[in-house]
Amino acid sequence: MGEIDKGMPKIGMRFRNQDAAWEFWVAYGGRVGFDVRKRNKNISKIDGQVTSCTFVCSNEGVRKKGITMDYVPKRMRAETRTNCKARMIISFDRVARDFEVTYVVLEHNHLLQLPQTCHLMASQRKITELQAFEIEAAEDSGIMPKAAHEYACRRVGGPLNLGYTCRDQKNHLRTKRQRELGYGQAGSMLKYFHDKIIENPSFQHALQLDCEEHIANIFWADAKMVLDYAHFGDVVTFDTTFGTNKEYRPFGVFLGLNQFRETTIFGAALLFDETCDSFKWLFETFLATHNGRQPRTIYTDQDTAMGKAIENVFTESYHGLCTFHIMQNAVKHLCPLKGEEKGEEKEEGKGEEEEEESHILKDFSECMYGYEDKAEFQEAFDNMRLKVHKQTWLDSIYKLKEKWAECYMRDVFSLGVRSTQLSESFNNSLKNHLKSDFHIVRFLKHFERTLEVKRAKELQSEYEARKKLARIKMHTPMLVLASEKYTPIIFEAFQDEYERSMAACTRVLDEDNKFAVSIGSLHGDLKFEEERIVIGDPLAKTASCSCEMFNRTGILCRHGIKVLDLMNIKTLPPHYILKRWTREARNGSIQDRDGRKVVENPKLEAQLRYKALSHKFHSLAYKVANSLEFCLMLENALDSVGTQVEDKLNETTNATNMPCNDQENIDPNVPNVQQTNEYLSAKLKKKEVQSKNLRRKKTWLDKLLKGKRKPTKVAAPKKNGAKQHKKNDGVEPQVRVEKDYVNEGENMEHQDCNTIISYTQLLTAPLGGVFDGHMF
């Protein structure tokens, strides 16, 4: 076929099948400069064999005239048919069992394409499997189609050699998105979760259904999240601000700090609403996913429903409130608008009022952070209350003082966290990878992108920690040991405390090994901090300080270090080295709730083998590319080995596909991948969208052109409700589902069950509707 491809169609040419003949006609059209298409084919009624085919020029025939249309088109399409007679007819030879060219016309009655424009013809444009993979990889990486197309053109030497246009690339991506929703929003999401389970059985997800068995709440956590929580799940922050900032449905993330004090993710959830029942289900599911282990501390905002759910579920955890959100509410309630409280005032009194309001905020901040003694806090809070006209908000926040005031949090293990800023930072990173028109599967995939960015940063920190030596200012036994145990950022914090301990003044109190320690300033005039009481125990090698820093952050304070030195303890005792802050924080095996050992990446070894083999293949191909003899030698060797490998792979595949009577030997933990229609019956719980004015605000240009634009008629959308119907095969999805039912006698509003068109509608819908049999 190599020699035939370069020739011209002639009567008597033979091809092994009609596909080979069509490929020849396409190649000939690309060389000459005309587009091609298939005219017709004749099939035998006796045996169904194709007896003849006609391949023509795309300009063959003429456009039909006199077609009546219901509307007048705005612009008629240009003529492309010129009744060109160029064609090639092939007929099947039943004796030779091949196709023979029986009729050929090569003359055209129109202009042919230039060699520079032949690549734009439809028959010459085709996206190969490798190119499709590269296009999809570029989109998943956030590269815009135009930039990805330009890069692909440059890599192959120009658009003439690429084989597809930018529009073809966009059409391919559109088709890919449609395939992603082949089972609908909910079914495609379930399929996505099942694919994740196949990749790693430790992937966890859970769904909550409403009374109509529509999916209301969704939670998921991959194997890395399970491992991270097992190692660093002592302090957790949870927030749903990403969903509420732009009136989306609530999207919540459980976050914490790893050994490098970087953000790590423990789980994610999409909720139907922010009610106590939804939060309770979510928190119970979160604990069940992580083997029932509760965090020591959890931080949230001031959401009342969330607080009630935490009290019922996280019974062993301290619940702290986000100080950032509290301060925002303080600005809102303690600083009223001008004229709101006192009506009209004199101009000279306004400055005094604004100064008074700023003092109130400063006083409230001092109450939040500045007082360690409860009596001093109470006195300061009472004085501040006298300056406020409306005390309703202050009274309500005072009832929760144990969750935000410094004096009540002296012994709370918080790692230095006092707010949900981890969630705010992660939400900001998430917005960089999301668009408003993403459907739910694309949302989940781009959420993975955000996770990969965070985890790549952790790997970078791990690399730096293993490559670079710690900067030790004083080579003492305690600092040398700490540099070997702690991660770099934690060692820097400990070394600062050690340096501060060198400027400490101590005095012995009446009791044995009881000291009063005061730290002097390292720079400027010599000033001393407030004295701290430290009780030492030489036998147990402990130094309990009244500042409670170790109990809060897991790092020994400067006062304790000074007392250990006074007791001639020159190395850091092991009980003052928390594993979560060390280089070996991830050592040890973790089991999921099903008893399986959690492996972060089961395909790691295969990926490393692929990396080694591909490097060898590419290096060898680069070396022999300039020699025809060596290329033939390499191709023959690859063909020989490739055949053997394919045979082995086929044997392995056949052994994997066991018959139905051997199902008792299948591992119950492995999901059944043969169920392809089980997702069609799943539906997402849909909210009733309230009517909103979606008109954008008029700009100065719109106002300038007001009345100068002609009205435009908009065609009514077509109804395609029939296309949204889905099959129900009765197969139960393999997911953990909890169902909530209501009494049959209760009256409920039946919600629309139509398929949600895009994930934007899922997120942007306002709160409201029926859930768990109750109206909200």
N, C-alpha and C positions, 0 to 999 in steps of 0.2 A: 504493500500500500504506500510505502514511502515514495516510490517513483511515480505511482499513479496520481498522488496528491498534487504533484507539480505540473501535471499535464492538463490538456483540455478535454472536455467531454467528447467522446467519439462513439459512433455506433459500433457495437460489438464488445465494448468494455464489459467486464464482469465483476461483480461484487458478491461477497459471501452472504450478505444480508442487506436489508433495506436501510439499516442504520449506517452501515459503511458507505452506501451510496449517498445518503443524505449528508454525511460528514464531508464527502468529496465535493458535493455541490456547494456546501457552505464555504469550504476552503477556496473553491474556484471563484465564487462571488466575492470573497474578501480580496483576492488577488486582482480581479478585473475591476471591481468598484461598483457592484450593484448588490442590493439587498435581496434576500431570497425568502421563499415560503413554500409550504406544501400545498399543492392544488387539490388533489384527491388521491384516493387509493381504492382499488377494487379487491373485494374479498370473495372467495369461492363459497357458494352456499353448501357445497358438498362436504368439504373438510375444513372450512374456515381459513384456508391458506390465502395469504395476500398474493394476488396474481399480478398486479401492476401498480405502479405509483407514478405520479406526475409532480415534478419539482419545477417551479416557475420563478420568474423574477417578481419581486414584490410590487412592481408597477403593472402587473398583468391585470386585465379587466378594466372596467370603467365604473364610476360611481353611479348608483341607481338614481334616477330622476323621478320627480313627482311624489316623493314620500311626504305624506301629511304628518305634521307634528302638532302637538297640542299647544306649543308655545313658539314664539319667534326667537331663534338664538341671537344672542348679542353679537356674536362674531362667528362667521362660517369658517370651518376648517379649510385649509388650503388643499387643492387637488394633489393627489399623489399617484393616481391611476392614469396611465397613458396607453392602456391596451397593448402593453409590450408582449411580443410573441416569444421571447426567449424562454426556453424550457428544456427539460430532459426527462424522458419517459423510460422507466425500467420495467421489464417483464420477468416473471419467474419462470425459470427453466426447470421443469419437473424431472428431467433426466439428470442434469448436472447438479440439481438442488442448489442453484444460486440464481442471482439476478443479472440480467443482461440489458445493456442500453440499446433500446430499439428505435428511439427517435430523439433528435437533437436539433435545436435552433439556438444559435448563439448571437444573432443580431438584435440590437436594442434600438428603440426609437426615442431614447431620452439621453440626457447627459449622465455620464458615469462619474462616480466619486473619485476625487484625487487620492493618491496614496496617503496624504496627510489627514484625510477625513474618513478613510475607510474604517477606522477603529470606532467611529460613532454609529455605525449601522447596527441595528438591533441584532442581526444574526451573528455579528462579530463580538458582541458583548456577552460575557459569561463570567460569573463569579465562581471560582473553583472552591473546593472544600477547604483548602489551606487558606485561601483569601477570605473566605467566610469566617474562619476561626480568628484571623487577624482583625477583621472588621469588628467582630463581636468583642474581642479582647480590648480593642481601642475604646469602644463605647463603655465597657465595664470599668475602664480606667479613667473615665471622665473626659476623654478626648473628643472634641467636637467632630462631626462627620467631615466637615470641610478640611480641617487640619489633618485628620487621619488620611483623607484621600490625597492630599498634597504630599504627605510623607510617603505614602505607597507609590505615588508617581515618581518621586525623586529616587526611590530605592531601586526601581527597575529601569531607570533611564528615560522617563517621560511618560505622558499619558498614552502614547501610541502603543507602548509595550505592556500597559497594565491590563487591558481587557475589559474594563468596566468604567462607567462614569460615576460622578458624584451622586447623580440622581439614582442610579442603580444601587449604590451603597445605601442611600436613605430608604429606598424601597425594601431592600433586604432587611434593614433594621426594623422597619415597620412590620414586615412579615414575622420577624422574630418575636416582636412584642405580642403579636396576635397569637402566635403559637404558645407563648407563655401563659396566655389566658384561655387555652384550649378547653379547660374544664370549668371556666368561670372564675370569678374572684376567689371564692372560698375553696373550690376544688383545686385550683392551681396552687393555693397556699398549702393545702394539705399534701399535695404532691411534692411541693418544695420541702416540707418537713420530712416526708418519707424518704426523699433522696438524701437528705442530711443524715437520717438514721442509717441508711445503707452505707454511706461513707464512714460513719462513726456511730456504732450502737449506743454510745454514751450521750448522744444528743438527746436533750429532754425538751418536751413541749407538752402543753396542756390547754384544753379548751373548755369553756363553760357555755352551755346551751341554755336558751330560754325555754319557755313552755312550748313554743312552736318548733323547737329543735333547730333554731337558727343560732349561729355562732355569735356570741356576745362579747366575751373576753378571751384574750389570747395571751399566752405566756410561753417563752422559749428561752433555752440556755444551752449553749454548745459545750463540748467537752472542756475547752479552755476555761470557760466560765465556772464550770464545776470545780476544776483544779484550783483556780484563783480563789474561789470562796473558801475552799478547804484550807488554803495557806494564809489568806489575808482577809477572811470574813469577820474579823473581830469588830470593825467599825464600818458601818454601811450608811450611805446617804441615798435617799429615794425622793424623786421629784417628778412632777408631771408638767413642768412649765412649758416644754416644747409643744404640747398639745394645746395649752390654753393661751399661749401668747398670741396666736393668730386665730383663735376660736376653732382650732382643729379638735378632733377627738383626742382624749388624753393618751399620750404616749409616755410611759414611765420607764426609767432605767435604774437598776440597782448598781451603785458604784462604790468603790473603795480605793485604798492606797496599797500599792505593792511595796516591795523592799527598797525600791528606788524613789519612793514617795511620788510615784506617777499614777495616773488614773487607771484603774482596772475595772472591768465590767463583770458583774455577777449574774445578770439576767435582764430581760427586757419584756415589756408587756404593752399590748394595745387593749385599752378598756373601752367598754360601751359608754360608761358614764363614771362620775366620781362620787358614787354613793358608798355608804358603809359596807353594804353587801358585796359590792364589786371589789373593794379594797380587802375585805376579809378573805374572799376567795383567792385573791392574788397573793396575799401574804402567806396563807396556808399552803398554796401551791409552791411558792418560793421555798418555804422550809422543807416541804416534802421532796422537792428536787434536790436539796442539799442535805439529805439524810436527817432532817429534823434539827440540825444544829442552829441555834439562835445566836445572833451577834451580841456582843457585849454592849454595843451602843448603836443606835440608829437615829439619824437626823432627817427631819422632814420640815415642811413648811407648816403654817398654822391652820391647815385644812381640818375642820372639825370631824368630818366623816373619816378621814385618814387617821386622826388621833384615836377615835373610838375603836377602829379596827386594830390598831397597833396594841392598844390596851388588852384586847381579847386574844390576840395571836402571839405577840412578842412579850410573853409574860416574864421572861428571864432577862430582858434587855432594858437598858436605860434609854428613854425616849427624849431626845433633845430637839429643840426648835431652832430653826435657821435664824441666826442673828441678823443676816442680811435682810430677810423678809420682815423681821420685826422692826428693823430700823426704817425700812420703807414705810411701814404702817405708822411708825412714830412721826415721820415727816408729814404723813397724810392727816393724822388726827391731832397732832400737837401744834401744827402750824396752819391755822385756818386762813381762808382767803381774806383779803383786805375788805374790811367793812362787814364781815360776816358775824362777828361777835359783838362789836360795840357800835355798829352803825356808822354814822358820819362822825369823823374825828378831825381835830385840827391838824394842820400840816406838821407842826412841830412835834406832835405826839406820835406820828407814824414811825419815825426813826427809833424812838424808844421801844415801841411795840415789837418791831422787827428784831431789835437787839435782845429783847426779852425772850422772843421765840427761839433765837439761836442759842441762848443760854439754857433753855429748856431741853433742847436736843443734846447739848453737851452734858447736861446733868443726867439725862437718860442714858447716854453712852457710858458715863461713869458708873451708873448703877449696873450696867450690863457687864462691864469689864473691870472696873477699878477697885471694887471693894471685896476683900477676902473675908472680912468679919460680918456676920449676919446682922449684928446690932448696928454697925455703921451703915450697912445697906438699908436697913429699915428706917433709920433716921434720915438718910439722904433721900429716900423715896418719898417719905412723908413731907419733907420740905419741898420737893419738886411738885407734889400733888397740890400744894397750896398755890402754886403759880399758874395752874391750869384752870381754865374756866369750865370746860366740859371734862369730867373725870370718868366718863363711861368706859372709854377704851383703856385708860390706865387701870381701872378696877378689874377689867377683864384680863388684862395681861399680867396683873399682879397675882391673880390666882394661879398662874402657870409659872411663877418665878423660879421654881425648882428646875425648870427645863431651859432656862436661858441666863440666869444670874450667875456670875462667877463664884460667889460665895457658896452657892449650893452645888457647884460642880467641881469642887476641889479634888474629889477622889474618883471622878468619872474618867474611865479610859477612853480617850478621844483622839489620840495621836496628833493633837493640835488642831483638830477639825472642830469648827464651831458653826458651820453653815453648810448649805447645799451647793456651794460654788463649784464643786466637782461636777454636779449635774448641769449647771449652767455652762460650764466650759465644754462638756461633752455635747450638749445640745447645739452650741455654736459650731462645733466641728461637724456635727451631723447635718446642719443646714448647708454646709459647703458642698455636700454630695447629694442633695435632694432638690427636686423640682416639684412644683405644685400639681403637675399632671401625671405623676407617677402612679401606676396601679400598685396593688399590694405586693405582688411578687417583685417588682422592680424596687419597691421600698425596702423589702427585706434584703435584696442583693446589695443595694447601696448602703444599707445599714452595715452589711459585712465590710464594705470598703472603709467605713469609719473605724470599725474594729481593727482592720488590718493596719491602718495608720497608727492607732494607739499601740498595737502590739509590735509594730516595726520600731517604734520609739523605745519600747522596752528592750527589744533585742539590741538596739544600738547602745543603750545603757549597759546591758550585759557585756557587750563587746568592749566598751570602754573600761569597764571595771576589771576585765580580765587582762587587758592590754597594758593599761597604765598603772604605775605604782602610786600608792597613796603619798601625799605630801605631808610628811611628819615634821612638825616644827621642833619637837624635842624628842630624842630617841630614848624615852623611858620605857620600862617594861610594860606599863599599862597602855601606853599609846601604841607600842609595837603590836601588842596582842589585839587591841581594838582595830588597828588597820588591817589585820589579817582576817578578823571575823566580820566586821561590819562592811556594808556596801559603802562606796565612796561618799555619797551624800550624807549618810548617817554618821560616818566617821568624822566628817567635817563638823557636824553638829556636836558630837562628843568631844572633839578636840577643842572646840570653842569653850565648852564647859570646863574642860581640864585647864585651859589657859586662864579662865576666870578664877579658878580655884587657887592659882598661884598668888592672886592678889587678895586672898581672904585673911581676915583677922578673926581669931577665935579666943574664946574664954571658957574655962571649965566651970560648969555649974556644980551644985552641991552633990548631985548623984554621980555615980560612977559612969564614965563614958558618955556623959551628957554635955553637949557643947552648944554654945551660942555662936553662930558663924555669921559674919557680915562681910560682904564682898565689896572691895574698893574698885573704883573706876580705873580703867587701864589707860585712859587718855585724858588730858586736861588736868584740872585741879583734882586733888585727892578727895573724893567723896565716897561715902559708904552707903550701901543699900540697907534695907530693913533687916534686922537680925532674924535668923532662922534657927529654930531649935532642932538639933540633930542628936539622935540617940544611937550610939554605936554598940556593936556586939562583936568583940574580937574573935570569939569562938565560932560564931555563925557567919562571920565576915559580912555583916549587914550594917547599913547606916540609914536609919529611917529619918527623913527630913520632913519638917512641917510644910515645906512648899509643895509637896506631893507631886513633883514633876515626874518622877519615875512612874507613879501610878497612873498618870495621865498620858504620857508620851512613850514610855518604855525606854527612856534614856536617862541614865543616872545624872543627877544635878551636880552643880559645882560644889554645893555645900556637902553633899555626901562624899564626893571625891576627896575633899579636904579632910574629912573625918577619917576616911579609910587610910589616908596617908599618915595622919596622926597616930593611928593604931598599927602602923608599920605594915599595912597591906599594900603591896606595891603593884600587884596585878589586879585586873578587873575580875571579880568573882563570877563564876558561870551563871549564877542566878540573876545577875544584872545584864545578861546578854540575851535578849529576846530573839528567838529564832526568826521571827518575821522580819527583823532588820538585818539579818546576816546574809552572807553570800550563799549559804546552803538553805535558804528559806524554802526552796522548792523540792528539797530532797524528801524522799519517802513516797510510797505508793498510796493512791487514793482510790476508794471504791465508790461507785455510784449507788443509787438506791436499789438497784437490782443485783448488787453484789459483784458486778464486773469491775475489773481494774480499768480505771480511766486512762486512756492514752490520748494525748493531745492531738497527734497527727499520725494515724495508722499508716499513712502512705509515705512517711518520711523516708524509709529505706528504699522504697521503689523510686521516689523522686531523686534520691542520691545516685541510684544505679542509672537512671535515665540521664542524669547530668554527666556521669562518667562516659556512658556509651555515646551520647550525642557529641561530646567533645572529641572522642576518638574518630567518629564518622566524619565530622566536619573537617578535622585536621587532615585526615587521609584524603578526602575529596578535594581539598584545597591543593594538596601536593600533586595529585595525579591529573588535575583538570587540564593541564597544558600538553599532556601526552595521550594520543589516541590509543596507543597500545596498552598503557597502564589503566586507562578508563575502561576498556573492554575487559581487561583482566579483573578489575574490581567489580564490574557489573555482573560478569559470569559467576564470581564468587558469591555476590549478594543474592543472585537469582537462585543459586543452588542451596545456600543456607536458608533463604527466605521460604523456599518450598518446604523444607523440613520443619521450620518453625511454624508455618501455617498448619501443617498436619498435626503437630503437637498441640497447637492451640485449639484446633477443631476437636481433638480427642478430649481435651480438658473441658471444653464447652459442652460436649455431649454427655460427659460424666456428671456435669453440674445439673443439667436438665433431666432430672429423674422423673420416671412416670408417677402417676398419682398414687399407685399402690405402695410406693416407697416413702410416703409422706411422714411415716412415723419416725424416720431417721433424720428428719430435718430439725435443725436447731430452732427451738421455739423463740429464741431471742432475735432471730434474723427475720425481718419483715418479708412478706410474700410480694415479690416484685411483679408477679404475673397479673395482679389485679389492676387493670387499666381503667375500668369504668366506675370504680368505687367512689370517685370524687364528685360525680355529677350531681348527686343528691344534696351536697353540702351547700348551705347558703349563709351569707353574713347577715346579721341582724341590722336592719336598715332603720335609720332615723327619719322622722318627718322633717323635711327641710322647710323652714319658715321663709316666707317671701321677703326678700331684701332688695334694696335699691343698689344694683350692681354697677350703676353708671359711675365712670371715673370722674374725678373732679376736672372742671374745665380749666385749661391753661390760658395764658394771655393770648396765645395764637387763636384758640377756639373762640374766645370772646371777640377778637378782632375780626374773625371771619363769620361772625354770627349773622345769619340771614343771607349769606352769599352761597351756601351750599344747597344743591338740589337734593330733595329727599330720595332715598334709595329704597326700592322694594325688596323685601326679604322673603324668600320662598319659605313656605311652611315645611317643617321637618316631616320626613316620611315616617310612617309607623312601621316598626319592625318587631313588633311584639312576638310574632310567630317565630322569629329567629332566636329569641331569647329562651325558648322552651328547652328544658334539659331532661334527659332520661333519668329514670330512677331505677337502678338495678337491684336495690334492696341490700347492697353489701354495706356492712358497717365499717366506717373508716377505722384504721388501726391507730387510734389516738386515745389518750386518756381523757375521757369526757365525764363531766359532772352535769346532771340534768336537774333542773328545778321545775317542779310542777305546781299548778294551782288547782283549786277545786273547780269542778265542772260548772258549778252554779254561779261562779263569779263572773261579772261582766268585764270584758276587756275590749280594747280597741285593737282591731286586726290591722297590722301594718302591711304596707306594700311589700311583696316578696319578689319584685322584679330584680333582675340582675343589675348590680351597680356597675355603671359604665366605666368609671375610673376611680382610682383610689382617692382622688381629690374629693369626690362626693362622700366617701367614707369618712374622711378626716374633717372636712369643713362643715359637716352637718351640725346643727346646734343641738344642745342637750334637750332631752325630752323624750317621751314615748313610754312604752310599757316594758318593764323588765322584772322578771321573777314575780309576775302577777301583781305588781304595784305600779301606780302612776307616779311619774316624777316630773 
